[in-house]
Amino acid sequence: MVCLKKSAFLVVAALLLGAGCAPSAPLSPSGATNAAPSAASEQAKNCVDSGGVYTGGTCSCPSGYTYDGQFCEDAAGTPGGVFGEEVRARNDQAQLTGDALKNCQDSGGTALGGTCSCPSGYTYDGQFCEDAAGTPGGVFGEEVRARNSN
């Protein structure tokens, strides 16, 4: 009888410890599972944190913002919502200086915080305000147009 009890115990223990029980997801100290977020939940979070509304797998951005597949962004590429606030806070702390400041201003831009704001029809390429053809604005643009007209 003792032998039968030992055998039954060993069979039950083997089933509990063996292939009969799949391991669960690891737990965090709070007891929640540490499962990686799904792509859809990450996409929803990015949408909402950049000012959008995520419904049925689609991100709808507020007026003045477009969805780039990851975030709601304005024409300058700055996200909206909480993400935009973080970007603006970092830009306010940074300042354009030296050549970057001169290039911004001489190509028709205005230095705002850590970036260059270009006039309508021009975009900042990280160095100059340029039109769609790649011609800088401001004094630099005048120089380029003068060379091209000769």
N, C-alpha and C positions, 0 to 999 in steps of 0.2 A: 504494500500500500504506500509506503514512504517512497519507493522507487517510482511509482505511478505519479505521485504528486510532484516529484522532482522533474519528471519528463514533461508533464503538462506545463509546469512553470517555465521550463526551458523553451518549449515550443511557443508559448505566449510571449516570452521575452524576445525570442528570435524574430517573431513577427513584428513586434513593436519597434525593435531596433533595426531590423533589416529592410528589405525592399518594400515591405508592406506599408511603411510610413514615409511619405515624401517629406524632405526638409522644408520648413516654412521659410518665408523671406526673413532676413535678419531684422532684429528689432533695434530701435534706437533706445537710448536711456529712458525716454518718456513712454516707451512701450509701443510706439507707432512703427509701422514697417518702413524700411528704407528703400522702397521700390523707386526706381528711376522714373521721373515724370515722362508721360507719353509725349510724342511729338505734338499731338493735338492739344494737350493741356498746356504745353510750353507756348504753342502758337496763340492760344486763347489768352494766356497771361501777358505775352508781349503785346498783343492787340489792346487789351484793356489798360495795361500800364503805359501805353503810348497814346491814350486818349480815345481809343475806339470802343465799339460794342461788338462782342463776339457772339453770334447766334447761328446755330446750325452749321458750324464749320466755316462761316464767313465772317470776315472782319469788316465792319462799316466804320469809316473814319469821319470825324467831324469836318465841317466846312473848312476849306483851306488846306486840308491834309489829304494825302493819298496813301494807299496801302502798298508797300513795296514787297509784299510777300512775307514780311517779318514784323514791320512796325508801321504806324501811321506817322508820316513825315510831311513837313511843310516843303515848299519849293527849294529851300536852302538845304534840305536833308536833315533838319533837326526834328527829332521825334516830339510828339505832343505828350500830354499827360505827365505822370510822375517822371518818366524817362527824360522828357524835355526839361523839366525843372532841374534835374540833376545836371544836364548838359549846360543849361544856362548858368547855373551856379558855378560850374567849373570855368566857363568862358568869362564870367565876370571877374574871376580871380586871375586869369591869364591876361596878358596884354601883348599886343603886337608891338614890337620894337625894332629898331635898326632897319635893315634892308626890307624886312617883311612889312613894316609900317610904311616905308617910302614907296615900295612897289604897289601896295594897296592904294595909297593916296594918289600916286602919279598915274595909276591906271583908272582913275575916276571913282575909286571906292572911298568908303568912310570906315575907319577902324572903330568897331564896337566890341568892347571887351576883348576877347581873345580871337576874334575873327574879323573878316573884312566884309562889309555890306556893300554890294555893288548896285549901281543904278539899274533901272528897268532895262531889260534886254541884254544884260550882262550877267555872267556868273563867275564866281570866284573859283579858280582852279587850284588854289593852294598857294599861288604866287601872285597872280594878276586878275583883274576883272577883264573878262574877254567876252566878245560877242560870239554868236554861233559859228562864225568863220574862224575863230581863234585870234582875232585882232583885238589887242587891248584897247581899253577906253582911255579917257583923260589925255594927259601930256604924252604918254607913251604911244597912244593910238594916233595922235597927231603926227608924231615922228614917223611912225610906220607908214601912214597914208602919204606923207610928204616924200618919203623914199620911193614908194610905189608909183607916185605920179610922175617921177622924173624918168 
